[in-house]
Amino acid sequence: MKIDLERCNGCGLCVKDCPVAAITLQGKKAVIGQTCVECHTCFKVCPRGAVHDELVPVAGAKECNHCPVGCRIPEGLTGACGRYTNRKREMVRTRPLLTFAEVAQEVGPEPEILIERPSITAIGAGGTYPDYMPAPYIVTHERDGVEVVTVVTEVPLSYSGLKVKIDTDLEVGQEGAAITFEGRTVGMVETEEYGSKMLAIGGVNRLTGRHGFAAARAVAAIANREAVQLKVKGGAKLEIQVGQPPVIDGQIVEKMRVGCGSASAGLFATFFLDAADEVIVLDQHITSLFSHHASGRCLGLSPSGVELCFKQSTPGRYFGTHGKGWGGTDLADPLDIVSQVDISITAPGSTLLITETTGQNAAMYVLGWDGKYQPTELTPKARLAVSALAETCQRSRVAAVYVGGAGGSARAGVTRYPLRLTRAVHAAKAVLTCGGSKVFVLPGGGITFYADVEKVRAGSFTWVPTPATVAPIEYTMRLSDYEEMGGHMEAVKPFTAEEPVPWNRCK
């Protein structure tokens, strides 16, 4: 890489972002040192276009093909990812492969099988108020000769909400855009996950805010797998129901993409090789140009003369745009992705296949003598490639994870010493469940858990006009550990097949 000193203004972005610390500022100008591995990070971040390729071979350098970046690593140096070192022109891993036994300590303790499941659930148990009172049901049950205790309560949680996952590449709205339920703001659009849009609904600031009741009702309804209508400010109208395909602006979404455009190029490379002379997979995140992509080059293709209008990420991979067009991009006409064609490299008569990552839309073209593509029918091999893409896509659906903060006063219904309960949960000596379902407890302070609402019986969540959402939670542990943490031993009752007797709250 080479710096154009006339263009460089010494902003220092390349210095900050260089993954191998190969760049320094000297006299307010960037200087690239001998440890450069040609990862092109500086080229991408420079706002003034001051970085250029200097095609000077470095003796002993070797191209790394373990990711799309394609670092050219000089002898003895390590690539941008920090994982591979060039040792005598061989790419050697910088870290050894570890067995599970070697990482078991970091993974943390696993709960005993004896306490993995509660004896009863909190569904229908009722709640505890004031908080110092014992939980509604505290029952013991003998398992393999060991006395186990389960403490249950339907607890109101102000610190609660939902992460809603919608499988689609269709645009729903800008990240951070407000989401309304019955005309009131109850959440926002979050960053996207793989092939899915993410919504954040509820949360303590919304529950205690102006539209708290609406937020609490929306959380409870979605968690109970009811059909709910939402509106994204400046974006789409959504009809969602956990376990069902989403409806976006009245359109039922049938397919979830199998991967981004780049992943699709790798997954279906052998199909694309026969489908056309060039293949473009349109995607709002990473669009691929097959002959330039690593998968195409590994199959023996030479890069075509096709250039795309999107910004290049790495060879054959381009950052997409968001919109209501093909593949979730802003392109209503897929051919608009092509900015130009060099007919000295790509001859007239060459074919081009453009497809979405879901394979739901695809188009084929033939290059004319004027250097422009003209539409034509998909060939049988092109149809086979698109069909393989479409058949591999999963059914689109809506999923939701309930997020609850149970690290507050509700612990007093379990024990007189709440911190001991928190420590027991994090040490896996007490297992927290939600409606009998396993949860993920976030590390750090307090007790904050994630629960897949599809694994909790429908109708188990509700809300109270404090406002807060109400979730059924259970703690299961050895009776001896419960006693040691200062549990309410006077309220313990034996578990029977019949409904256990609740703690008598009347004094």
C-alpha positions in Angstrom: 0.0 0.0 0.0 1.2 3.5 -0.7 0.2 6.9 0.7 -0.4 9.9 -1.6 1.2 12.6 0.5 -0.6 15.4 -1.4 -4.0 14.0 -0.5 -3.2 12.9 3.1 -4.2 15.4 5.7 -3.0 13.5 8.7 -6.4 12.8 10.1 -5.1 9.6 11.7 -8.0 7.3 10.9 -5.8 4.8 9.2 -3.5 4.8 12.2 -6.3 4.0 14.6 -7.9 1.3 12.5 -4.9 -0.5 11.2 -5.2 -4.0 12.7 -1.4 -4.7 12.7 -0.3 -1.2 13.8 1.7 -0.8 10.6 0.9 2.9 10.1 2.3 6.0 11.9 2.0 9.7 11.6 5.2 11.5 10.7 5.1 15.2 10.1 1.2 15.1 10.0 1.4 12.5 7.2 0.6 8.8 7.3 3.5 6.4 6.8 3.1 2.7 6.1 5.8 0.5 7.7 7.3 -2.8 6.9 4.7 -4.8 8.9 1.9 -4.0 6.5 0.0 -7.1 5.4 -2.1 -5.4 2.7 -5.4 -5.9 4.4 -6.7 -2.7 2.7 -8.2 -1.4 6.0 -6.4 2.0 5.4 -7.7 2.1 1.8 -11.3 1.7 3.1 -11.2 4.2 6.0 -9.3 7.0 4.3 -11.8 9.8 3.7 -9.6 11.5 1.1 -8.7 8.6 -1.1 -5.0 9.0 -0.2 -4.2 5.2 -0.1 -3.4 3.3 -3.3 -2.3 -0.2 -4.2 1.5 -0.4 -4.9 1.9 -3.6 -6.8 5.4 -4.3 -5.7 5.9 -8.0 -4.7 7.4 -8.6 -1.3 9.9 -11.4 -1.2 8.6 -14.3 0.9 5.0 -12.9 1.3 2.1 -15.3 1.0 -1.6 -14.6 0.4 -3.8 -15.9 3.2 -7.0 -17.5 1.9 -8.7 -18.2 5.3 -11.1 -15.2 5.0 -12.2 -12.8 2.2 -9.7 -10.1 3.2 -6.8 -12.0 1.5 -3.9 -10.5 3.4 -0.5 -10.7 1.8 1.6 -11.6 4.8 5.4 -11.1 4.7 7.6 -13.8 6.2 7.3 -14.0 10.0 4.4 -11.6 10.3 0.8 -12.3 11.3 -2.3 -11.3 9.4 -5.0 -8.7 10.2 -7.1 -11.2 12.1 -4.3 -12.3 14.4 -4.9 -15.9 13.7 -2.3 -16.9 11.0 1.4 -16.3 10.7 3.5 -16.8 7.6 6.3 -19.2 8.6 8.4 -20.1 5.6 5.4 -19.5 3.3 3.1 -21.7 5.3 0.1 -20.3 7.1 0.4 -21.4 10.7 -2.3 -20.9 13.4 -1.2 -18.6 16.2 -3.3 -20.4 18.8 -3.5 -24.0 19.7 -6.7 -26.0 19.5 -8.1 -26.5 23.1 -10.1 -29.3 24.5 -13.2 -28.7 26.5 -11.4 -29.8 29.6 -9.0 -26.9 29.1 -11.8 -24.3 29.0 -14.1 -25.8 31.5 -13.2 -23.4 34.2 -14.2 -20.4 32.0 -17.4 -22.1 30.8 -18.5 -22.2 34.4 -20.4 -24.7 36.5 -23.2 -26.9 35.2 -26.2 -27.5 37.4 -26.8 -30.9 38.8 -29.3 -33.0 36.9 -31.2 -33.2 40.2 -32.1 -29.5 40.2 -32.4 -28.9 36.4 -36.2 -29.0 36.5 -38.7 -27.5 39.1 -41.1 -29.8 40.9 -43.9 -27.4 40.1 -44.1 -24.3 37.9 -45.1 -20.8 38.9 -47.9 -20.7 36.3 -51.0 -20.0 38.2 -49.1 -19.7 41.5 -50.0 -16.0 42.1 -47.5 -13.5 43.5 -46.0 -12.3 46.7 -46.6 -8.8 48.2 -45.1 -7.3 50.3 -41.8 -8.7 49.3 -40.6 -10.0 52.6 -43.4 -12.6 52.7 -42.4 -16.1 51.6 -43.2 -17.0 48.0 -46.7 -18.5 47.3 -45.4 -22.1 47.0 -42.2 -23.6 48.5 -42.2 -27.3 48.0 -39.8 -30.2 48.6 -39.5 -33.3 46.5 -37.1 -36.3 46.9 -35.1 -37.1 43.8 -32.6 -40.1 43.9 -32.5 -39.9 47.7 -31.8 -36.1 47.7 -34.3 -33.5 49.1 -34.9 -30.8 46.4 -36.8 -27.6 47.0 -38.6 -25.5 44.4 -39.7 -21.9 45.1 -42.2 -20.4 42.7 -43.9 -17.1 42.2 -45.6 -15.0 39.4 -43.4 -12.0 39.8 -44.1 -8.4 38.4 -41.0 -7.2 36.7 -40.5 -3.5 35.7 -37.1 -4.4 34.3 -38.5 -6.5 31.5 -39.2 -6.6 27.8 -38.9 -8.6 24.6 -36.3 -9.1 21.8 -38.5 -9.9 18.8 -36.8 -11.6 15.8 -38.4 -11.4 12.4 -37.0 -13.6 9.7 -37.0 -11.4 6.6 -34.7 -9.4 4.3 -37.5 -6.9 3.6 -37.0 -3.4 4.9 -39.0 -2.6 8.1 -37.5 0.7 9.1 -34.4 2.5 10.1 -32.4 1.2 13.0 -33.5 3.2 16.1 -36.9 4.0 14.6 -39.7 4.1 17.1 -42.3 1.3 17.1 -45.9 2.0 18.0 -48.7 -0.2 19.3 -52.2 1.2 19.1 -50.6 4.6 18.3 -48.3 4.7 21.3 -44.5 4.1 21.3 -43.6 0.8 22.9 -40.2 0.0 21.4 -37.7 0.5 18.6 -36.0 -1.2 15.7 -32.7 -2.7 16.8 -29.6 -3.8 14.9 -30.2 -6.7 12.6 -29.1 -10.3 13.1 -28.4 -13.0 10.5 -31.2 -12.8 8.1 -33.6 -11.3 10.6 -34.8 -7.9 11.8 -34.7 -7.3 15.5 -37.2 -5.3 17.6 -36.9 -4.2 21.2 -40.3 -4.0 22.9 -40.8 -2.7 26.4 -37.9 -2.2 28.8 -38.0 -0.3 32.1 -37.8 3.2 30.6 -40.8 2.5 28.4 -42.8 0.7 31.1 -42.3 3.6 33.5 -42.8 6.2 30.8 -45.7 7.9 29.3 -47.0 4.9 27.3 -46.1 2.3 30.0 -49.5 0.5 30.0 -49.4 0.1 26.2 -45.8 -1.2 26.4 -46.7 -3.7 29.2 -49.8 -4.9 27.2 -47.7 -5.3 24.0 -45.0 -7.3 25.8 -47.6 -9.6 27.4 -49.5 -10.2 24.2 -46.5 -11.0 22.1 -45.0 -13.2 24.8 -48.3 -15.1 25.0 -48.0 -15.7 21.2 -51.0 -13.5 20.3 -51.3 -11.7 17.0 -50.2 -8.1 17.4 -50.1 -5.2 14.9 -47.2 -2.7 15.2 -46.1 0.3 13.1 -42.5 1.5 12.6 -42.2 5.2 12.4 -41.3 6.1 8.8 -41.3 2.4 8.0 -43.5 -0.7 7.7 -46.8 -1.9 9.2 -46.1 -5.2 10.9 -48.4 -8.0 11.8 -46.6 -10.5 14.0 -47.3 -13.6 16.0 -44.7 -15.7 17.5 -44.3 -19.0 15.6 -46.0 -17.6 12.5 -44.7 -16.0 9.3 -44.5 -12.2 9.6 -46.7 -9.9 7.5 -45.0 -6.7 6.4 -47.1 -4.0 4.7 -49.7 -6.7 4.0 -47.2 -9.1 2.4 -46.8 -12.5 4.0 -43.1 -13.3 4.1 -42.6 -16.9 3.1 -38.8 -17.4 3.0 -35.8 -16.5 5.2 -32.6 -16.0 3.4 -30.1 -18.8 3.6 -27.3 -16.4 4.1 -26.0 -13.0 2.9 -25.0 -12.6 -0.8 -21.4 -13.7 0.0 -22.5 -16.7 1.9 -24.8 -17.7 -0.9 -21.9 -17.5 -3.4 -20.0 -19.9 -1.3 -22.9 -22.3 -0.5 -24.0 -22.6 -4.1 -20.8 -22.1 -5.9 -21.0 -25.3 -7.9 -24.5 -24.4 -9.1 -23.5 -20.9 -10.0 -20.5 -22.1 -12.0 -22.8 -23.8 -14.5 -25.7 -21.3 -14.3 -24.2 -18.3 -16.1 -20.9 -16.6 -17.1 -21.4 -14.3 -14.2 -23.8 -14.4 -11.1 -24.7 -11.6 -8.8 -26.5 -12.3 -5.5 -28.3 -9.1 -4.4 -28.4 -8.5 -0.6 -28.8 -5.5 1.5 -25.8 -6.3 3.6 -23.2 -8.1 1.4 -23.9 -8.5 -2.3 -21.6 -10.9 -4.2 -20.1 -10.9 -7.7 -19.3 -14.5 -8.3 -16.3 -14.4 -10.6 -14.5 -11.9 -8.3 -15.5 -13.8 -5.2 -13.1 -16.2 -3.5 -15.5 -19.2 -4.3 -15.5 -18.4 -8.0 -11.8 -17.8 -8.2 -11.2 -21.1 -6.3 -13.2 -22.9 -9.0 -11.0 -21.5 -11.7 -12.9 -18.4 -12.8 -11.1 -15.3 -13.9 -12.7 -12.0 -12.7 -15.1 -10.7 -15.3 -15.3 -7.1 -16.5 -18.5 -6.4 -14.6 -18.4 -3.6 -12.1 -21.0 -3.0 -9.4 -22.4 0.3 -8.1 -22.1 -0.8 -4.5 -19.1 -0.1 -2.3 -16.6 -3.0 -2.3 -15.9 -4.7 1.0 -13.4 -7.3 -0.2 -12.9 -8.9 -3.6 -16.3 -10.1 -4.9 -18.2 -8.7 -1.8 -20.0 -5.4 -1.7 -21.8 -3.5 1.0 -25.5 -3.4 0.0 -28.1 -0.7 0.6 -31.4 -0.9 2.5 -34.7 -0.4 0.8 -37.9 -2.1 -0.5 -36.3 -3.4 -3.7 -34.6 -6.7 -4.7 -32.9 -8.5 -1.8 -33.9 -5.8 0.7 -31.8 -3.3 -1.3 -33.0 0.0 -2.8 -32.9 -1.4 -6.4 -36.3 -1.8 -8.0 -34.5 -2.9 -11.2 -31.9 -5.5 -10.4 -29.8 -4.6 -13.4 -29.1 -1.2 -11.8 -26.5 -3.0 -9.7 -24.2 -3.1 -12.8 -22.4 0.2 -13.1 -20.4 -0.8 -16.2 -19.0 -3.7 -18.2 -15.5 -3.9 -19.8 -16.2 -5.8 -23.1 -12.5 -6.4 -23.6 -12.8 -8.7 -20.6 -16.4 -9.9 -20.8 -17.3 -10.7 -24.3 -20.7 -9.9 -25.9 -23.0 -12.9 -25.7 -22.0 -13.6 -22.1 -24.8 -14.4 -19.7 -25.6 -12.8 -16.3 -27.8 -14.3 -13.6 -29.0 -12.0 -10.8 -30.9 -13.5 -7.9 -32.0 -12.7 -4.4 -30.6 -14.6 -1.4 -34.0 -16.3 -1.0 -34.3 -17.2 -4.7 -37.8 -15.8 -4.8 -36.8 -13.4 -7.5 -34.2 -14.0 -10.2 -33.5 -12.6 -13.7 -31.2 -13.4 -16.6 -29.5 -11.3 -19.1 -27.2 -11.5 -22.3 -24.5 -8.9 -23.0 -24.9 -7.0 -26.2 -22.3 -5.5 -28.5 -23.0 -2.1 -27.0 -21.8 -3.3 -23.6 -25.3 -3.4 -22.2 -27.3 -6.4 -20.8 -30.6 -7.4 -22.3 -33.1 -9.6 -20.5 -33.6 -13.2 -21.5 -35.3 -16.4 -20.2 -33.6 -18.3 -17.4 -31.8 -21.3 -18.7 -32.5 -24.8 -17.2 -29.1 -24.6 -15.3 -29.9 -21.1 -14.0 -33.3 -22.3 -12.8 -31.6 -25.2 -11.1 -29.3 -22.9 -9.2 -32.1 -20.6 -8.2 -34.2 -23.5 -7.1 -31.4 -24.9 -5.0 -31.1 -21.5 -3.3 -34.8 -21.3 -2.6 -35.2 -24.8 -1.4 -32.4 -24.3 1.2 -34.1 -21.3 2.7 -36.0 -21.8 5.9 -39.6 -20.8 6.5 -39.8 -17.2 7.8 -41.3 -16.9 11.2 -41.4 -14.6 14.2 -39.6 -15.5 17.5 -39.3 -13.7 20.8 -37.1 -13.8 23.8 -38.5 -12.4 27.1 -35.9 -10.5 29.1 -36.6 -10.2 32.8 -34.6 -8.6 35.7 -35.4 -10.8 38.8 -32.5 -9.5 40.8 -34.6 -7.0 42.9 -36.9 -7.2 45.8 -38.7 -10.4 44.6 -35.8 -12.4 45.9 -37.0 -11.7 49.5 -39.8 -14.2 48.8 -37.2 -16.9 48.4 -34.7 -16.0 51.1 -34.0 -13.5 53.9 -30.6 -13.0 52.3 -31.2 -12.0 48.7 -27.5 -11.8 47.7 -27.1 -15.4 48.6 -29.7 -16.3 46.1 -28.0 -14.3 43.4 -24.7 -16.0 44.1 -26.3 -19.4 44.1 -27.9 -18.8 40.6 -24.6 -17.7 39.1 -22.8 -20.6 40.7 -25.5 -23.0 39.3 -26.4 -24.2 42.8 -29.9 -22.8 42.2 -31.5 -23.1 38.8 -33.8 -20.4 37.6 -36.6 -21.5 35.1 -39.5 -19.6 33.6 -42.7 -21.6 33.4 -40.6 -24.7 33.7 -38.4 -23.7 30.7 -34.7 -23.3 30.9 -33.4 -19.8 30.7 -30.1 -18.1 30.0 -28.9 -16.0 32.9 -26.8 -13.0 31.9 -23.4 -12.8 33.6 -22.5 -9.9 35.9 -24.6 -8.5 38.8 -28.2 -9.3 39.6 -30.3 -11.9 38.0 -31.3 -11.0 34.4 -32.5 -13.9 32.3 -33.6 -14.6 28.7 -36.5 -17.0 28.1 -37.7 -18.3 24.8 -41.4 -17.6 25.0 -42.3 -20.5 22.7 -41.0 -22.8 25.4 -43.4 -21.3 28.0 -47.0 -22.2 27.9 -49.1 -19.7 26.0 -51.0 -17.4 28.4 -48.4 -17.6 31.1 -47.4 -13.9 30.9 -49.5 -11.0 32.0 -49.1 -7.4 33.2 -50.1 -5.2 36.1 -50.9 -1.5 35.9 -47.9 -0.4 38.0 -47.0 -0.9 35.1 -44.9 -4.1 34.9 -45.0 -7.4 33.1 -45.6 -10.6 35.2 -43.6 -13.7 34.5 -43.8 -17.2 36.1 -40.4 -18.0 37.6 -39.0 -20.9 39.7 -35.9 -21.5 41.7 -34.8 -25.2 42.2 -32.0 -26.3 44.5 -31.0 -28.8 47.1 -32.9 -28.3 50.4 -29.7 -28.2 52.3 -28.5 -25.3 50.1 -31.8 -23.5 50.5 -31.6 -23.7 54.3 -28.0 -22.5 54.2 -29.0 -19.4 52.2 -31.6 -18.4 54.8 -34.6 -19.7 52.9 -38.1 -19.6 54.4 -38.0 -23.0 56.0 -41.2 -22.5 57.9 -43.1 -22.2 54.6 -41.7 -25.4 53.0 -44.4 -27.9 52.2 -44.0 -31.4 50.8 -44.8 -31.8 47.1 -47.7 -34.1 46.3 -49.6 -35.1 43.1 -52.4 -32.9 44.4 -52.1 -29.1 44.4 -49.7 -28.1 47.2 -51.0 -25.9 50.0 -49.8 -22.3 49.6 -48.1 -20.4 52.3 -50.7 -18.9 54.6 -50.2 -15.1 54.3 -52.9 -14.2 56.8 -51.6 -13.5 60.2 
